[in-house]
Amino acid sequence: MKIPSSSRIIGADRLSGVRRFTLTDLADGGVRTQPANPYEGDPAYIAGREQGLRDGFRQGADAARQKLAQEQGRQQATIVELLNARAAQITSSLAEQLGALEQSVADELVDLAIELARQTVRQSLKVDRDAVVAVVQEAIAALTDERASFSIHLNPSDAEHVRDTLAPILAARQGRLVPDPRIAGGGCRVVSAGAEIDSTVGTRWRRVLASIGREAPADDPLCDA
């Protein structure tokens, strides 16, 4: 029987790249196809891929560590700056507190020294009655006109006690001794025609306090002397 020329059957001799199918192909579930990657099973390819994965992981880990180190470095720098600033504040505060404490202690020491001096002066005025002679001599020496006559005002008790001691001085300078109850014991006031020397205890005590930058309190007992 002769096949018509319009038949769609193509002879094998007219095709290229034809592969024969076997029963094994059908038993495996169908037609086998070529793998997508022709090197998929190549040991060298597999080894290279694994090495590439390892290298990529290592590079990624290194990059992550560097990024983390940079971030930690910035955080540590910020913390150090904050700590330094806080330390400077604390140091400044401590310096101010120590300065205030030192000033307070110094003031207390000065106050204590003043009180001890006050007690010493008051005690010496009671015990050393002859100390007023030196006070009188110093006051007379402060007069600028050595030829001018003068009067020495003393507490009546002191005047009686030192009268004989001061007699030569009074005779040489034409001075006179004036008992004055307004003058406390231990002090004197020398008056001449052109000057007056105040050497009372209260005045001398105020001068001592002024020399160290202090003022006598209103209730200071020596200021009434």
C-alpha positions as CSV (number, residue, x, y, z in Angstrom):
1,M,0.0,0.0,0.0
2,K,1.4,3.4,-0.9
3,I,1.4,6.2,1.8
4,P,0.1,9.5,0.6
5,S,2.5,12.3,0.3
6,S,0.4,14.4,2.7
7,S,1.2,12.1,5.6
8,R,2.9,13.7,8.7
9,I,5.2,10.8,9.3
10,I,8.8,11.9,9.0
11,G,11.5,9.4,8.4
12,A,14.5,9.1,10.9
13,D,16.9,9.7,8.1
14,R,15.5,13.2,7.7
15,L,16.0,14.1,11.4
16,S,19.2,15.0,13.4
17,G,19.9,14.6,17.1
18,V,17.4,11.8,17.5
19,R,17.8,9.7,20.6
20,R,16.3,6.3,21.0
21,F,14.0,5.6,23.8
22,T,14.4,2.3,25.7
23,L,12.2,0.4,28.0
24,T,14.4,1.5,30.9
25,D,13.5,5.1,30.2
26,L,9.8,4.2,30.4
27,A,10.4,2.2,33.6
28,D,12.1,5.2,35.3
29,G,8.9,7.3,34.8
30,G,9.4,9.0,31.6
31,V,11.9,10.7,29.5
32,R,15.2,11.7,31.0
33,T,16.4,15.2,30.4
34,Q,19.8,16.7,30.5
35,P,20.7,18.3,33.9
36,A,20.4,22.2,34.0
37,N,24.1,22.5,35.0
38,P,26.3,20.3,33.0
39,Y,29.0,20.5,35.8
40,E,26.6,19.6,38.6
41,G,28.3,16.2,39.2
42,D,31.8,17.4,38.6
43,P,33.9,16.9,41.8
44,A,36.1,19.9,41.0
45,Y,32.9,22.0,40.5
46,I,31.5,20.8,43.8
47,A,34.8,21.4,45.6
48,G,35.0,24.9,44.1
49,R,31.4,25.7,45.1
50,E,32.0,24.6,48.7
51,Q,35.2,26.7,48.8
52,G,33.4,29.7,47.5
53,L,30.7,29.3,50.1
54,R,33.3,29.0,52.8
55,D,35.1,32.1,51.5
56,G,31.9,34.1,51.2
57,F,30.9,33.1,54.8
58,R,34.3,34.1,56.1
59,Q,34.3,37.4,54.3
60,G,30.8,38.2,55.5
61,A,31.8,37.3,59.1
62,D,34.9,39.4,58.8
63,A,32.9,42.4,57.5
64,A,30.4,41.9,60.3
65,R,33.1,41.8,62.9
66,Q,34.7,45.0,61.5
67,K,31.3,46.7,61.5
68,L,30.7,45.6,65.1
69,A,34.2,46.7,66.2
70,Q,33.7,50.1,64.6
71,E,30.3,50.5,66.3
72,Q,31.7,49.4,69.6
73,G,34.7,51.8,69.2
74,R,32.3,54.7,68.7
75,Q,30.2,53.6,71.7
76,Q,33.3,53.3,73.8
77,A,34.6,56.7,72.7
78,T,31.2,58.3,73.6
79,I,31.3,56.5,77.0
80,V,34.9,57.7,77.6
81,E,33.9,61.3,76.7
82,L,30.9,61.2,79.1
83,L,33.1,59.7,81.9
84,N,35.8,62.4,81.3
85,A,33.2,65.1,81.5
86,R,31.6,63.6,84.6
87,A,35.0,63.2,86.2
88,A,35.8,66.9,85.4
89,Q,32.5,67.9,87.0
90,I,33.2,65.8,90.1
91,T,36.8,67.1,90.4
92,S,35.6,70.7,90.1
93,S,32.9,70.1,92.7
94,L,35.4,68.5,95.0
95,A,37.8,71.4,94.6
96,E,35.1,73.9,95.4
97,Q,34.0,71.8,98.4
98,L,37.6,71.4,99.6
99,G,38.2,75.1,99.1
100,A,35.1,76.0,101.1
101,L,36.2,73.5,103.8
102,E,39.7,74.9,104.0
103,Q,38.3,78.4,104.2
104,S,35.9,77.3,107.0
105,V,38.7,75.5,108.9
106,A,40.9,78.6,108.5
107,D,38.1,80.9,109.7
108,E,37.6,78.6,112.7
109,L,41.3,78.6,113.5
110,V,41.5,82.4,113.3
111,D,38.4,82.7,115.5
112,L,40.1,80.3,118.0
113,A,43.3,82.3,117.9
114,I,41.4,85.6,118.5
115,E,39.6,84.1,121.4
116,L,42.8,82.8,123.0
117,A,44.5,86.2,122.4
118,R,41.5,88.0,124.0
119,Q,41.7,85.8,127.1
120,T,45.4,86.3,127.3
121,V,45.1,90.1,127.1
122,R,42.3,90.1,129.8
123,Q,44.4,87.9,132.0
124,S,47.6,90.0,131.6
125,L,45.7,93.2,132.4
126,K,44.7,91.7,135.7
127,V,48.1,90.2,136.6
128,D,50.7,92.5,135.1
129,R,49.9,95.9,136.4
130,D,53.3,97.3,135.3
131,A,52.5,96.6,131.6
132,V,50.8,100.0,131.3
133,V,54.2,101.7,131.8
134,A,55.3,100.4,128.4
135,V,52.0,101.5,126.9
136,V,52.5,105.0,128.2
137,Q,56.1,105.2,127.0
138,E,55.0,104.2,123.5
139,A,52.2,106.7,123.4
140,I,54.6,109.5,124.5
141,A,57.1,108.5,121.9
142,A,54.4,108.9,119.2
143,L,54.1,112.6,119.9
144,T,55.8,114.5,117.1
145,D,56.7,117.6,119.1
146,E,59.1,116.5,121.8
147,R,59.1,120.0,123.4
148,A,55.3,120.2,123.8
149,S,53.8,119.5,127.2
150,F,51.3,116.8,127.6
151,S,48.9,115.0,130.0
152,I,48.6,111.3,130.5
153,H,45.1,110.0,131.2
154,L,45.1,106.7,133.1
155,N,42.6,104.7,135.1
156,P,42.8,105.9,138.7
157,S,44.1,102.6,139.9
158,D,46.8,102.5,137.3
159,A,47.7,106.1,137.9
160,E,48.3,105.4,141.6
161,H,50.3,102.3,140.8
162,V,52.7,103.8,138.3
163,R,53.0,107.3,139.6
164,D,56.5,106.9,141.0
165,T,57.7,105.0,137.9
166,L,56.5,107.7,135.5
167,A,57.6,110.7,137.6
168,P,61.0,111.1,135.8
169,I,59.4,111.0,132.4
170,L,56.8,113.6,133.5
171,A,59.4,115.9,134.9
172,A,61.6,115.7,131.8
173,R,58.8,116.5,129.4
174,Q,56.7,118.8,131.6
175,G,53.9,116.2,131.6
176,R,51.2,115.6,134.2
177,L,49.3,112.5,135.3
178,V,45.5,112.7,135.1
179,P,43.4,110.0,136.8
180,D,40.5,109.3,134.5
181,P,37.8,106.8,135.4
182,R,36.7,106.7,131.7
183,I,40.0,104.9,130.9
184,A,40.0,101.1,131.5
185,G,42.9,99.5,133.3
186,G,45.8,98.8,131.1
187,G,45.3,101.7,128.6
188,C,46.0,105.4,128.4
189,R,45.4,108.5,126.4
190,V,48.1,111.1,125.9
191,V,47.0,114.6,125.0
192,S,49.1,117.5,123.9
193,A,48.4,120.9,122.4
194,G,48.7,119.6,118.9
195,A,47.9,115.8,119.1
196,E,46.1,113.1,121.0
197,I,47.4,109.5,121.2
198,D,44.7,106.9,121.9
199,S,46.3,103.8,123.5
200,T,43.3,102.5,125.3
201,V,42.9,98.7,125.4
202,G,39.8,98.8,123.1
203,T,41.5,100.9,120.5
204,R,44.6,98.7,120.5
205,W,42.5,95.6,120.2
206,R,40.6,96.9,117.2
207,R,43.8,97.7,115.5
208,V,45.0,94.1,116.0
209,L,41.8,92.7,114.6
210,A,41.9,95.1,111.6
211,S,45.5,93.9,110.8
212,I,44.1,90.4,110.1
213,G,41.0,91.6,108.3
214,R,38.5,91.2,111.2
215,E,36.2,93.5,113.0
216,A,35.5,93.4,116.7
217,P,32.0,92.2,117.5
218,A,29.7,94.6,119.3
219,D,29.8,92.5,122.5
220,D,33.6,92.2,122.6
221,P,34.6,92.9,126.2
222,L,37.9,94.3,125.3
223,C,36.3,97.0,123.2
224,D,34.8,98.4,126.3
225,A,38.1,98.6,128.0
